[in-house]
Amino acid sequence: MRQKIYSVIIAGGRGTRFWPLSRSRKPKQLLKLFGPKTLLRETADRVLSLGGSDQTLIVTVAEQLNAVRKELSGLPRKNFLAEPEGKNTAPCIGLAALEVFARDPDSVMIILPADHWVSDVPAFRRTLKTAAELAVRHDRLVTIGIQPTYPETGYGYIVKGEPLAGAETADAYQVKRFKEKPDAKTARRLLRNGSLWNAGIFAWKASTLLALMERYQPAIHNSLVKIANATGGKSLATPAPTLSSVIAREYKKVPSISIDHAILEPAGSEGRVLTVPGEFGWSDVGSWAAVHQMSGRDPDGNASNGRWLALGSKDCLIHAPDRLVVLLGMRDAFIVDTPDALLVGDLKRSQEVRDLVGELKKRGYDSYTIDGFRSRG
Amino acid sequence: MRQKIYSVIIAGGRGTRFWPLSRSRKPKQLLKLFGPKTLLRETADRVLSLGGSDQTLIVTVAEQLNAVRKELSGLPRKNFLAEPEGKNTAPCIGLAALEVFARDPDSVMIILPADHWVSDVPAFRRTLKTAAELAVRHDRLVTIGIQPTYPETGYGYIVKGEPLAGAETADAYQVKRFKEKPDAKTARRLLRNGSLWNAGIFAWKASTLLALMERYQPAIHNSLVKIANATGGKSLATPAPTLSSVIAREYKKVPSISIDHAILEPAGSEGRVLTVPGEFGWSDVGSWAAVHQMSGRDPDGNASNGRWLALGSKDCLIHAPDRLVVLLGMRDAFIVDTPDALLVGDLKRSQEVRDLVGELKKRGYDSYTIDGFRSRG
């Protein structure tokens, strides 16, 4: 493929589901949930071989820019784009498309969330390459569809249509439609009919995306044009005195909308979206229960990242890098130890950690949700 | 009663059941399990009104002497007796009897473990006074018998005999016999026949105890005589150059035996022991489960000594003075937070904490059982 591949890592998440480890200044992508590297760093390392560090871009929000840049200090400074504020994924990906297009109007971009987990990295890279090739050859939006292993109700689904004619290298399908987080019954039906999980991993030419943005989201496209004009059609890293104020002004105007709603769904109903099934061991790491599932565990199902001892305990997760943790007779528990706060919970309820953060604020424990976190580097 | 009452607090315990809070240099009696005061301090405060600080003696072991003295700095320095090594309770109480006898050969002593919990302090004091009066009037050994509330198998029982003729002030009984920790079936039978828990709280004249020591434990008595000779029959606090070496030498020889086995059981079978039933809310605080039971709890049964938040959690105990602890969906759990180690366990298994300490040593975590504990004062 002669087109350049740009990997675009979306790193703007805010962490509430991993409290007390995550705080507002320490979102999920900056956590070390599976070893010595942050999720962001693992994501970058996974795709670095696709286009090299020059073609690995990061989009984050202004308040995380310094931390993200520091974490990925091996990447060129100009490869970090900062949104002035979070407006969901459509404006963010539009901004990235502008940058990729400015660098090479012919190139293809792969969109990746910064905070996922992948076990089979070679298979992951093969799938991304296939998706990029199809995106170029067919001028389509290509989604990676994860082969589901159970009827998860927390994910969106991709309903497959016809197999793509002439897809020699791998199986690929038209996307019939997208189905947002289904109820349990619908999830089971989707599993039976061969639907795939929408992992938020996409490939498309920058030009394709910008054209469809104009078609389906003229307001966002209009703002993107104004931003592009402020750079003179060059890289967003080009010194341009008014650029940041133009971006800030346009971001105030653009709607907060996901790329799925904004582009993929309408494009899907017009037959412009393909999906490539991927089987590479994937999780969006949505809760401590997912961390437990994806971690190496002892024969009793216990996982820990520090010094520990468990007696009569099964299927527990310990996140406590700095202290000895001893469990006695615990089942399905998770323990998250930070310098100022300790969470002990039932893994089956780890989705509720998000609610905890609200509850803490209500009880006057705001400081524990925002600040006070001393990083251990 | 013209006889002086000496309160003798036995403070030689070693803490393993309260790991990680208790360490070998921080035994149970020096823990703050129920509030701002250590169990030792609470014990001393409970009995101080009986004879004043001059008549409150502490027997501890040499390695704890400084910590115990510091904790009870209001007591005269000469009221702290240190055993060179722990030899169970009979030699310890013998030594205390020697001291009490030297100060006043007519006086009565009340023996109290340093690490118990009592809720109704006025009733407790009334019971002790009654016991002391009976001990003097009848020249007997008097045990406090706790009215049992359930068939506990971890305590010893006192089987009552005939009511004491002429006990006007309170009910008191001959002791028929003692029954060590019974099996469950026996415990239920003991409960039905009106037996009492042996709380290890006793009253007797020092002279009575020393005479019975000579009768039943001539070896210990012989050692006590040698120690008394080294002081010239004066207080153990009297400066005597060879005293500590004599005590050390005699302690090497004396058998390690409990006061129950050594004196109370043989004396009981000769009709020399009485019991006074006591109902003052008592626990020997044998485990974290007991701490939970004796602590103030919220309507969900949760108890904590620090900042905390519990969502969907019931009947949990949090001991974490220094950090925010959040529980999510926990039941019957206990959390003990110390600077270097964290224990999370099932309250129903808190008896096994003792085994944990052995397991820690086996796994090379010795340092967590001995040292490394930074006191928070």
Interface residues (C-beta under 8 A of the other chain):
Chain A: P20 R307 L309 L311 G312 A320 R323 L324 V325 V326 L327 L328 G329 M330 A333 I335 D337 P339 D340 A341 L342 L343 V344 G345 D346 K348 R349 S350 E352 V353 D355 L356 E359 L360 R363 Y365 Y368
Chain B: P20 R307 L309 L311 G312 A320 R323 L324 V325 V326 L327 L328 G329 M330 A333 I335 D337 P339 D340 A341 L342 L343 V344 G345 D346 K348 R349 S350 E352 V353 D355 L356 E359 L360 R363 Y365 Y368
